[in-house]
Amino acid sequence: MTTTRCKVVLLALSLVCQGAFADQPSGDSVKAEAVSHLKPERAESDARAAVAHGDRRLLAVYGYTIEVPGVRTAVTELKARYGLRMLEGTSDSYQSPEDQKLNENARRYASIYNRTVITQSTR
């Protein structure tokens, strides 16, 4: 393939890729949307409702490793016993003060939620 033809093919591919992702929200807005609805003051009632419907999965967050806030038991044991539901949009790497605030809020919500699920499940 000639150099000119390679350049044309690469240009065409880059335009196709740009078009395919043009309507996608940025990573930051996806992250904010994923965890912005979590209200720690509702975590306990949300957990009780989940358990009443048979969902005993604990909430986990992304960090250096997967973390289950509010519980000191090993993640592998918790996963086997209760199951896990990942809170998408969480991370231990913050891009802004708002990002940090959203992640701290998600961890606080998950901590309350998880302790409630465990308490309800042992009754």
Stockholm file with secondary structure:
# STOCKHOLM 1.0

chainA/1-123         MTTTRCKVVLLALSLVCQGAFADQPSGDSVKAEAVSHLKPERAESDARAAVAHGDRRLLAVYGYTIEVPGVRTAVTELKARYGLRMLEGTSDSYQSPEDQKLNENARRYASIYNRTVITQSTR
#=GR chainA/1-123 SS CCHHHHHHHHHHHHHHHHHHHTTSCCHHHHHHHHHTTCCGGGHHHHHHHHHHTTCCCEEEEESSSEECTTCCSCHHHHHHHTCEEECTTCCSCCSSHHHHHHHHHHHHHHHHHHHHHHHHHTC
#=GC SS_cons         CCHHHHHHHHHHHHHHHHHHHTTSCCHHHHHHHHHTTCCGGGHHHHHHHHHHTTCCCEEEEESSSEECTTCCSCHHHHHHHTCEEECTTCCSCCSSHHHHHHHHHHHHHHHHHHHHHHHHHTC
//
